[in-house]
Amino acid sequence: MADYTAFVEASNALVEMLRDKLTPEPLGDREAISLCSPHDSGNNQLTLYLYQVEEESPQNNVGYYQADRNTMRIRPAQFVMRYLVTAHSKAPAQLKEADQHRLIGAVVQTLRDNPVIPSKYVSGSSAAEGAQLHVSVEKTTMEQMLKIWNNTTKEYKLSLVVMLTGASISSGRTRQVARVEEVEISAEQSAPGGGA
């Protein structure tokens, strides 16, 4: 089962897929795509910022399942992760907007072509459990986007929201179950006739 590292494994898988698909064109440097806040982008040209994690269908993840012969474990929890993906152009002012449009367009194309992140990008406990990480562009209003961006001291940059599903974290909580080792069955037979 996926460990507590599932979130970073899912995030890294998304970043690695974008690095492979967006270089050498439209970006020349793989390292220009990073997990970081859009407010602290540094030299990055594309930032992915995980801003929300929520449990998917928590009512379906209750109870225990049989982990092995003598152990039951709490069911793993499935999560939805949302990223703010922001383009940061290093182009001169007159080319900056067009450059950002190209970057965001390349992200959208990659996500549409790869709705499930290929397994070669998935690592660690997520890879061991064979996790299927689904990604899509989430419809988000401008009002919601500005709330997510949430910093009035810096100007808004072209962004979109990417939703990732399929990340799960197993529970460390178990309980031991005793196996029935011996069954004794007895049958009493009543005497025929049973007179008055």
PyMOL commands that set and color helices and strands:
alter all, ss='L'
color gray80, all
select helices_A, chain A and resi 6-22+30-32+38-40+58-61+93-113+119-121+124-128+142-149
alter helices_A, ss='H'
color red, helices_A
select strands_A, chain A and resi 33-35+46-55+64-68+71-74+77-87+134-138+159-169+174-176
alter strands_A, ss='S'
color yellow, strands_A
deselect
rebuild
show_as cartoon
